[in-house]
Amino acid sequence: MPLFNHRTLTQYLIEQRRSFPAAKGELNALILDVSMACKAIARSVAFGALGDPSTRDMGKAPVAGPPPADGMPAMLGSISNEIFVRTTEWSGNLAGMASEEVAAPLQIPPGYIRGKYLLLFDPLDGSDNIDVNVSVGSIFSILRLPEDPEKPESAPGRDVTVADFLQPGTQQVAAGYALYGPTTMLVLTVGNGVVGFTLDPNLGEFRLTHADIRVPEDTEEFAINSSNARFWEPPVKRYVDECLAGKTGPRGKDFNMRWIASMVAEAHRILMRGGVFLNPRDMRESTAPGRLRLLFEANPVAFLMEQAGGRASTGRKSILAVRPTHLHQSIGLVFGSKNEVARIERYHADNAGRDTPSPLFSERSLFRD
């Protein structure tokens, strides 16, 4: 296809902005900064164990927190975090940011202009896959800085607090991810559908290659870590058992099972061809609602899925409706083809009120041989 048929990310964002004449371009500029960070991370990941000479001084002194542990995944995770922060903090579009790698919010350094947006990101999702050369990615979410009703003059320009980030997923103004695989892709929503861009290595530009990504309503493919089956709640076990029963079972059709153990790669596969992903709440810890980060993983994935015609849920209600209670809150997550997610929600509703087996006396019991 001729080169001019593929718009650049910049051209796409300019077109989107034309629908909002009052917009000043800060969101566009922030997304372009994020895309630049993703290009730099893609380069570092591509060098792998050889080491990217352009980042040889990074990863030694992280933005915050202790030095990274030994090993390529930890080092690349630290480098990726540094790239995200240094690429986005300077331009005057951000009020503050939060990283999955850092416990507390990150402030914009003194001397830099502060803007009205909040950036949340997981700089290198699925980094444990790096050692075996499986696709990894970066995932991000953008919110507006809430105004303080008692001090309206303090926003923007003030230091950000944890409370500023505790907004439900419905408040996201943009979300997306970069996938570092055979090609580098950036998948994005600004609340007007989902589009995908592929990095052109000759031009160094993200070019629009997937103009209107839609998740099929039905599927014959699911993804779950079956090694945790003994911890699943009854509705999840029921769903998986029915899928595994195939054509002779209650579903009357065969299902394929997939598991990559990289949130970005799992989401990308489902956006490209459908499917359902389950990382549900289980019975290992009765007080823990799940194992994925709500603000850094579940919310941006949920926004993308629902903008593409899919659905994302805790199994009991929409992920986007969950009001966060703390910055690194974990949650159970089910997303993908909406009819399958709706079925899983229905199974949870059917099971509501029934006694859930105590994890002490399940298959992981202290009394098991």
ZATORKE-585641 format. One record per residue (C-alpha): residue number from 1; residue in one letter; x, y, z. Coordinates in nm, 3 decimals, decimal comma. Each point is the difference from the previous one (the first is absolute). Layout:
<pts>
 seq type      xx      yy      zz
 NUM    A       X       Y       Z
...
</pts>
This chain:
<pts>
 seq type      xx      yy      zz
   1    M   0,000   0,000   0,000
   2    P   0,138   0,347  -0,086
   3    L   0,162   0,183   0,289
   4    F  -0,241   0,297  -0,016
   5    N  -0,295  -0,228   0,080
   6    H   0,131  -0,043   0,355
   7    R  -0,054   0,313   0,211
   8    T   0,249   0,067   0,276
   9    L  -0,096   0,012   0,366
  10    T   0,045   0,378  -0,011
  11    Q  -0,240   0,033  -0,294
  12    Y  -0,257  -0,223   0,171
  13    L   0,013   0,206   0,320
  14    I  -0,037   0,326  -0,193
  15    E  -0,311  -0,140  -0,170
  16    Q  -0,147  -0,103   0,335
  17    R   0,070   0,343   0,146
  18    R  -0,197   0,170  -0,278
  19    S  -0,317  -0,139   0,160
  20    F   0,078   0,210   0,308
  21    P   0,074   0,358  -0,115
  22    A   0,061   0,119   0,357
  23    A   0,275  -0,257   0,059
  24    K   0,348   0,145   0,033
  25    G   0,196  -0,309  -0,099
  26    E   0,141  -0,102   0,339
  27    L  -0,148  -0,352  -0,021
  28    N   0,138  -0,048  -0,351
  29    A   0,343   0,112   0,116
  30    L  -0,010  -0,233   0,300
  31    I  -0,095  -0,300  -0,213
  32    L   0,285   0,082  -0,238
  33    D   0,239   0,014   0,296
  34    V  -0,126  -0,343   0,111
  35    S   0,050  -0,134  -0,352
  36    M   0,358   0,129   0,005
  37    A   0,059  -0,184   0,328
  38    C  -0,138  -0,317  -0,158
  39    K   0,236   0,034  -0,296
  40    A   0,297   0,030   0,236
  41    I  -0,115  -0,300   0,204
  42    A  -0,050  -0,204  -0,318
  43    R   0,363   0,069  -0,090
  44    S   0,124  -0,104   0,344
  45    V  -0,205  -0,320  -0,006
  46    A   0,123  -0,082  -0,350
  47    F   0,364   0,015   0,111
  48    G  -0,077  -0,247   0,279
  49    A   0,309  -0,149   0,165
  50    L   0,224   0,200  -0,236
  51    G  -0,104   0,318   0,177
  52    D  -0,120   0,318  -0,169
  53    P   0,292   0,245   0,006
  54    S  -0,240   0,296   0,005
  55    T  -0,129  -0,110   0,343
  56    R   0,320  -0,132   0,154
  57    D  -0,013   0,260   0,280
  58    M  -0,364  -0,068   0,083
  59    G  -0,121  -0,258   0,246
  60    K   0,288   0,072   0,240
  61    A  -0,187   0,264   0,199
  62    P  -0,377  -0,047  -0,029
  63    V  -0,235   0,297   0,019
  64    A  -0,117  -0,126   0,341
  65    G   0,034  -0,312   0,209
  66    P   0,286  -0,249   0,041
  67    P   0,243  -0,096  -0,275
  68    P  -0,131  -0,272  -0,231
  69    A   0,076  -0,362   0,078
  70    D   0,247  -0,187  -0,213
  71    G  -0,125  -0,141  -0,328
  72    M  -0,102   0,128  -0,341
  73    P  -0,376   0,033   0,074
  74    A   0,060   0,210   0,312
  75    M   0,259   0,219  -0,171
  76    L  -0,215   0,061  -0,308
  77    G  -0,298   0,073   0,224
  78    S   0,201   0,266   0,183
  79    I   0,129   0,147  -0,326
  80    S  -0,352   0,006  -0,147
  81    N  -0,132   0,179   0,308
  82    E   0,275   0,261  -0,030
  83    I  -0,075   0,049  -0,370
  84    F  -0,371   0,055   0,066
  85    V   0,066   0,257   0,271
  86    R   0,275   0,198  -0,175
  87    T  -0,186   0,009  -0,333
  88    T  -0,327   0,134   0,140
  89    E   0,081   0,216   0,304
  90    W   0,147   0,303  -0,177
  91    S  -0,263   0,117  -0,250
  92    G  -0,247   0,176   0,227
  93    N  -0,291  -0,234  -0,068
  94    L   0,017  -0,208   0,320
  95    A  -0,106   0,086   0,353
  96    G   0,163  -0,322   0,121
  97    M   0,034  -0,368  -0,074
  98    A  -0,012  -0,341   0,163
  99    S   0,194  -0,311  -0,095
 100    E  -0,072  -0,363   0,074
 101    E   0,370  -0,019   0,094
 102    V  -0,014   0,274   0,266
 103    A  -0,198   0,005   0,324
 104    A  -0,096   0,369   0,012
 105    P  -0,107   0,255  -0,264
 106    L   0,280   0,173  -0,190
 107    Q   0,008   0,379   0,009
 108    I   0,099   0,221  -0,291
 109    P   0,348   0,137   0,088
 110    P   0,041   0,363   0,107
 111    G   0,066   0,229  -0,292
 112    Y  -0,233  -0,188  -0,236
 113    I  -0,346   0,130  -0,087
 114    R  -0,283  -0,212   0,137
 115    G  -0,304  -0,084  -0,209
 116    K  -0,345  -0,147   0,056
 117    Y   0,046  -0,371  -0,077
 118    L   0,100  -0,303   0,204
 119    L   0,193  -0,286  -0,159
 120    L  -0,009  -0,353   0,142
 121    F   0,214  -0,271  -0,156
 122    D   0,150  -0,344   0,027
 123    P   0,325   0,059  -0,187
 124    L   0,077  -0,362  -0,089
 125    D  -0,288  -0,241   0,048
 126    G   0,085  -0,369  -0,025
 127    S   0,370   0,065   0,053
 128    D   0,059  -0,355   0,127
 129    N  -0,053  -0,109  -0,363
 130    I   0,308   0,188  -0,117
 131    D   0,237  -0,283   0,090
 132    V  -0,189  -0,232  -0,238
 133    N  -0,049   0,264  -0,274
 134    V  -0,381   0,018   0,024
 135    S  -0,188   0,322  -0,074
 136    V  -0,021   0,262   0,276
 137    G  -0,148   0,347   0,007
 138    S  -0,070   0,330   0,172
 139    I  -0,348   0,105   0,109
 140    F  -0,128   0,344   0,099
 141    S  -0,305   0,196   0,111
 142    I  -0,064   0,376  -0,002
 143    L  -0,231   0,184   0,241
 144    R  -0,073   0,367   0,065
 145    L   0,123   0,153   0,323
 146    P  -0,308   0,048   0,220
 147    E  -0,058   0,348   0,132
 148    D   0,000   0,058   0,374
 149    P  -0,342   0,160   0,064
 150    E   0,138   0,176   0,307
 151    K   0,313   0,128  -0,178
 152    P  -0,084   0,037  -0,370
 153    E   0,298   0,230  -0,050
 154    S   0,235  -0,286   0,090
 155    A  -0,069  -0,211  -0,310
 156    P   0,199  -0,031  -0,216
 157    G   0,337   0,078   0,153
 158    R  -0,027  -0,176   0,337
 159    D   0,168  -0,321   0,108
 160    V  -0,208  -0,305  -0,081
 161    T  -0,128  -0,237   0,267
 162    V  -0,107  -0,364  -0,005
 163    A  -0,363   0,116   0,017
 164    D   0,037   0,175  -0,337
 165    F   0,058  -0,336  -0,170
 166    L  -0,288  -0,186   0,168
 167    Q  -0,248   0,056  -0,281
 168    P  -0,221  -0,269  -0,155
 169    G   0,091  -0,120  -0,346
 170    T  -0,290   0,193  -0,152
 171    Q   0,204   0,317   0,059
 172    Q   0,283  -0,100  -0,233
 173    V   0,053   0,237  -0,292
 174    A   0,241  -0,231  -0,183
 175    A   0,161  -0,340   0,044
 176    G   0,218  -0,230  -0,202
 177    Y   0,294  -0,233  -0,018
 178    A   0,310  -0,065  -0,204
 179    L   0,077  -0,358  -0,096
 180    Y   0,364  -0,095  -0,059
 181    G  -0,020  -0,307  -0,221
 182    P   0,099  -0,087  -0,357
 183    T  -0,118   0,354  -0,072
 184    T  -0,049   0,283   0,249
 185    M  -0,362   0,114   0,020
 186    L  -0,176   0,277   0,188
 187    V  -0,372  -0,062   0,067
 188    L  -0,195   0,302   0,120
 189    T  -0,340   0,133   0,096
 190    V  -0,089   0,362   0,066
 191    G  -0,365  -0,092   0,060
 192    N  -0,091  -0,028  -0,367
 193    G   0,066  -0,365  -0,081
 194    V   0,330  -0,186  -0,007
 195    V   0,274   0,038  -0,259
 196    G   0,335  -0,170  -0,053
 197    F   0,326   0,143  -0,128
 198    T   0,305  -0,193  -0,116
 199    L   0,349   0,145   0,042
 200    D   0,162   0,058  -0,337
 201    P   0,368  -0,075   0,067
 202    N   0,109   0,196  -0,306
 203    L  -0,170   0,324   0,102
 204    G  -0,012  -0,046   0,377
 205    E  -0,372   0,085  -0,012
 206    F  -0,309  -0,180   0,126
 207    R  -0,228  -0,039  -0,302
 208    L  -0,370  -0,085   0,010
 209    T  -0,048  -0,363  -0,108
 210    H  -0,315  -0,103   0,192
 211    A  -0,261   0,273  -0,040
 212    D  -0,295  -0,144   0,193
 213    I   0,080  -0,292   0,226
 214    R  -0,306  -0,200   0,111
 215    V  -0,017  -0,298   0,232
 216    P  -0,232  -0,274  -0,135
 217    E  -0,303  -0,051   0,226
 218    D   0,048  -0,379   0,007
 219    T   0,310  -0,215   0,019
 220    E   0,131  -0,354   0,027
 221    E   0,320   0,092   0,182
 222    F   0,076   0,071   0,365
 223    A   0,312   0,078   0,202
 224    I   0,056  -0,096   0,362
 225    N   0,283  -0,134   0,213
 226    S  -0,133  -0,350   0,064
 227    S   0,268  -0,072   0,260
 228    N  -0,216   0,204   0,240
 229    A  -0,311  -0,214  -0,059
 230    R  -0,005  -0,125   0,359
 231    F  -0,048   0,361   0,119
 232    W  -0,276   0,103  -0,241
 233    E  -0,342   0,104   0,122
 234    P  -0,290  -0,225  -0,114
 235    P  -0,122   0,232  -0,282
 236    V   0,345   0,005  -0,161
 237    K   0,041  -0,375   0,035
 238    R  -0,344  -0,051  -0,154
 239    Y   0,086   0,222  -0,298
 240    V   0,337  -0,165  -0,069
 241    D  -0,140  -0,352   0,043
 242    E  -0,273   0,075  -0,254
 243    C   0,255   0,134  -0,249
 244    L   0,222  -0,307   0,044
 245    A  -0,297  -0,235  -0,049
 246    G  -0,007   0,106  -0,367
 247    K  -0,266  -0,102  -0,249
 248    T  -0,141  -0,272   0,224
 249    G  -0,038   0,242   0,293
 250    P  -0,263   0,264   0,079
 251    R   0,160   0,260  -0,229
 252    G  -0,019  -0,228  -0,304
 253    K   0,327   0,120  -0,151
 254    D   0,375  -0,042   0,044
 255    F   0,211   0,272   0,163
 256    N   0,373   0,065  -0,027
 257    M   0,191   0,106   0,313
 258    R   0,285   0,255  -0,008
 259    W   0,226   0,149   0,268
 260    I   0,288   0,243  -0,066
 261    A   0,042   0,146   0,352
 262    S   0,038   0,352  -0,141
 263    M  -0,302   0,229   0,043
 264    V   0,086   0,210  -0,304
 265    A   0,051  -0,303  -0,224
 266    E  -0,323  -0,161   0,123
 267    A  -0,197   0,321  -0,059
 268    H   0,150   0,042  -0,345
 269    R  -0,091  -0,351  -0,109
 270    I  -0,359   0,051   0,111
 271    L  -0,027   0,339  -0,171
 272    M   0,131  -0,153  -0,321
 273    R  -0,211  -0,317  -0,014
 274    G  -0,227  -0,027   0,304
 275    G   0,011  -0,222   0,304
 276    V  -0,047   0,030   0,374
 277    F   0,270   0,045   0,264
 278    L  -0,046  -0,098   0,364
 279    N   0,224   0,096   0,291
 280    P  -0,274  -0,031   0,258
 281    R  -0,027   0,046   0,371
 282    D   0,081  -0,332   0,163
 283    M  -0,007  -0,160   0,342
 284    R   0,368   0,022   0,094
 285    E  -0,065   0,314   0,204
 286    S  -0,360   0,059   0,102
 287    T   0,060   0,374   0,045
 288    A   0,185   0,053  -0,331
 289    P  -0,230   0,093  -0,290
 290    G   0,249  -0,100  -0,269
 291    R   0,358   0,013  -0,121
 292    L   0,011   0,267  -0,275
 293    R   0,044   0,372   0,062
 294    L  -0,326   0,190  -0,048
 295    L   0,147   0,338  -0,097
 296    F   0,303  -0,118  -0,196
 297    E  -0,139  -0,304  -0,185
 298    A  -0,372  -0,068   0,039
 299    N  -0,134   0,350  -0,065
 300    P   0,192   0,073  -0,322
 301    V  -0,074  -0,348  -0,136
 302    A  -0,368   0,038   0,091
 303    F  -0,021   0,338  -0,175
 304    L   0,155  -0,146  -0,315
 305    M  -0,224  -0,308   0,005
 306    E  -0,323   0,190   0,046
 307    Q   0,095   0,257  -0,264
 308    A   0,056  -0,295  -0,237
 309    G  -0,340  -0,156   0,074
 310    G   0,121  -0,249   0,260
 311    R  -0,052  -0,008   0,375
 312    A   0,217  -0,001   0,311
 313    S  -0,121  -0,113   0,339
 314    T   0,099  -0,113   0,346
 315    G  -0,232  -0,295  -0,067
 316    R  -0,262   0,183   0,201
 317    K  -0,010   0,351  -0,144
 318    S   0,166   0,225  -0,256
 319    I   0,365   0,079   0,068
 320    L  -0,058   0,361  -0,108
 321    A  -0,259   0,043   0,277
 322    V   0,240  -0,100   0,279
 323    R   0,100   0,293   0,221
 324    P   0,366  -0,044   0,104
 325    T   0,093   0,009   0,367
 326    H   0,380   0,004  -0,024
 327    L   0,265   0,058  -0,265
 328    H   0,123  -0,357  -0,045
 329    Q  -0,335  -0,169   0,057
 330    S  -0,029  -0,348  -0,153
 331    I  -0,312  -0,146  -0,155
 332    G  -0,131  -0,300  -0,191
 333    L  -0,039   0,057  -0,373
 334    V  -0,199  -0,164  -0,278
 335    F  -0,006   0,163  -0,343
 336    G  -0,059  -0,065  -0,368
 337    S  -0,291  -0,104  -0,220
 338    K  -0,303   0,147   0,172
 339    N  -0,231  -0,302  -0,022
 340    E   0,255  -0,219   0,178
 341    V   0,067   0,260   0,268
 342    A  -0,377   0,037   0,049
 343    R  -0,027  -0,378   0,044
 344    I   0,272   0,004   0,268
 345    E  -0,180   0,283   0,180
 346    R  -0,322  -0,198  -0,017
 347    Y   0,171  -0,302   0,157
 348    H   0,121   0,221   0,284
 349    A  -0,353   0,137   0,047
 350    D  -0,139  -0,356   0,004
 351    N   0,250  -0,087   0,272
 352    A  -0,064   0,309   0,214
 353    G  -0,104  -0,081   0,354
 354    R   0,124  -0,356  -0,007
 355    D   0,264  -0,113   0,242
 356    T   0,348   0,031  -0,148
 357    P   0,236  -0,278   0,107
 358    S   0,255   0,110   0,256
 359    P   0,353  -0,002  -0,146
 360    L   0,119  -0,179   0,315
 361    F  -0,195  -0,312  -0,092
 362    S   0,035   0,017  -0,379
 363    E   0,260  -0,197  -0,193
 364    R   0,276   0,212   0,150
 365    S  -0,107  -0,105   0,351
 366    L   0,254  -0,048   0,275
 367    F  -0,142  -0,351   0,034
 368    R   0,060  -0,101  -0,361
 369    D   0,245  -0,290  -0,048
</pts>
